[in-house]
Each structure stands twice: as C-alpha cells, then as structure tokens.
Amino acid sequence: MNKHKFELTKRYILFIVSLLFSALGVAITKKGELGVSPISSVANVMSFQFSQLSLGSWLIIWNCVLILGQILLLRKKYQWIQLLQVPLSFLFGWFTDFGTWMLSLFEPNHYLLRLGLVLAGTIVLGFGISLAVIADVIMNSGEAFVKAISDTIHKEFGNVKIAFDISCVVLAVILSFLFFHTLVGTREGTVIAALCTGFVVKFFNGLLRKPVEKLLIAKTKE
C-alpha cells in the first residue's frame, strides 16, 4: 500500500470513529429528554410518533432524504463519491441505536441530571464532529446538503447552515404540534445543542488537529 492510500485509509477509519462519537452524543442528548441537536430534531419527533422504527432508523431515513436533496440540487455537478454518505448514514444510525441501548437502563429523574446529559451529549457530539473535520475525507449528509444549497444559490455556507438548522427545528415543531398537539422532542436541549456545538467543535479542533494530523501522516515508503 503506497503512502497516499495508507493515509487515506487512516482518514476514513478516523471518520468512522467520528461517526461513533457523534452518534453517541445524539443518544446521550436524547436520554436527557430535553431535545436533540437541530439536524436530528425531525428524526427525533418522527421516532416518537412512529415508534415502530428507532431513532437510529429515522436518522438513516432523514440522512438519505438529505442525500437525495443534494442530487436534485446539484444534478450534473453532483460528485458520485458522495454516495459514500449512504453507507456512512447507516453506520451513524446503527451507532445511535447502540448508544441508546447502552443507556437504556439509566433513568434520569432529576431535571439537573437531564440537563447534564444534554451538555455531556453536546460535548461528545462536538468531539465527534471535530474528528470528522480533521479526517477531511467526506462531508456528512447534513453539511453536504447545506453546501449544495450554498453552491446553488451562491450564498455563504455559514449563513445557509444557520437557516438550515432553524428550518429543521421549525419543521420538528410543526410535526410535533401536528402529531401531538403539544411540543414533543424539541425543547431547551435543542437550543443548547444549537448554541454550544460550534464552540465545542472549535475547542476540540484547536486541541486535536496537530497531534491527530501527525498520526494520520503515513510512514510507509512510496
């Protein structure tokens, strides 16, 4: 295996590890029962209404919808390597269900404990996202969908990302009131995750980028 392939393999392994941590972050946040991150909020509401499918299964469906959206937006400009998002979305869903199973016997009864789970989940999620950024091999479906919109309408990625997150929360709230006539699955935890995840990612990115990049640099000969 040459140097480039060896390094690329390690980057994809790191990306899979990042999916595990991100999924565990979502599972921990959900256990707090105060809402999940904006991008997962629609799937979370759907998992309450149609409980035959797990949160992980709904996340797989949601991510596949976002992948289809990328294809429809970009058309001929779509890079087919991005279809790797499909199996990676399945991994993310399975990892989320694994995290939910791990926490199934733990019942947080106190509000402060539930709030602590939201904060802990947000930190774990941010750690996972930072690893994905460092891996730098493929975008997750949410970020790739935002980029597809950004490239199509020629607007700054950051502004489109904010609009997308808000749209996810609004859609989750609409679905919640449509199904339950009250707010379910989207609460203050969603706001906390939306406000704090970016700062957590920035912190871990600054802390980990240099040492992890050193590990990723292949040692094999050409």
GISULUR-V721272 format. One line per field, one symbol per residue. ss: DSSP state (A for helix, B for strand, O for the rest). phi: phi as a letter, one per 20 degrees, with the letter a starting at -180 (. if undefined). psi: psi as a letter, one per 20 degrees, with the letter a starting at -180 (. if undefined). A space follows every 10 residues. Layout:
ss->???
phi->???
psi->???
This chain:
ss->OOAAAAAAAA AAAAAAAAAA AAAAAAAAAA AOOOOOOAAA AAAAAAAAAO OOOOAAAAAA AAAAAAAAAA AAAAAAAOOA AAAAAAAAAA AAAAAAAAAA AAOOOOOOOO AAAAAAAAAA AAAAAAAAAA AAAAAOOOOO AAAAAAAAAA AAAOOOAAAA AAAAAAAAAA AAAAAAAAAA OOOOOOOAAA AAAAAAAAAA AAAAAAAAAA AAAAAAOOOO OO
phi->.fgfffffff ffffffffff ffffffffff fflcodfgfe fffffffffd ffdfggffff ffffffffff fffelfefef ffffgfffff gfffffffff fgefeedfee gfffffffff ffffffffff ffffgldbef fffffffffg ffeldfggff ffffffffff ffffffffed mbecmccfff ffffedggff fffffffdgf ffffffffdf ef
psi->prgghgghgh hhghghhhhg ggghgggggh hikjqaqghi hghgghhggm ihqrggghhg gghhghghhg ghghdhipoi hiiihghhhg gggghghghg ghjhipoohq ghghhhhggg hhggghgghh hhghglgqqr hghhgghggg hgilqpgghh gghggghggg gggghghggi kropiobhhg ggghhhgghg ggghghhhgg hhhhhhoqiq q.
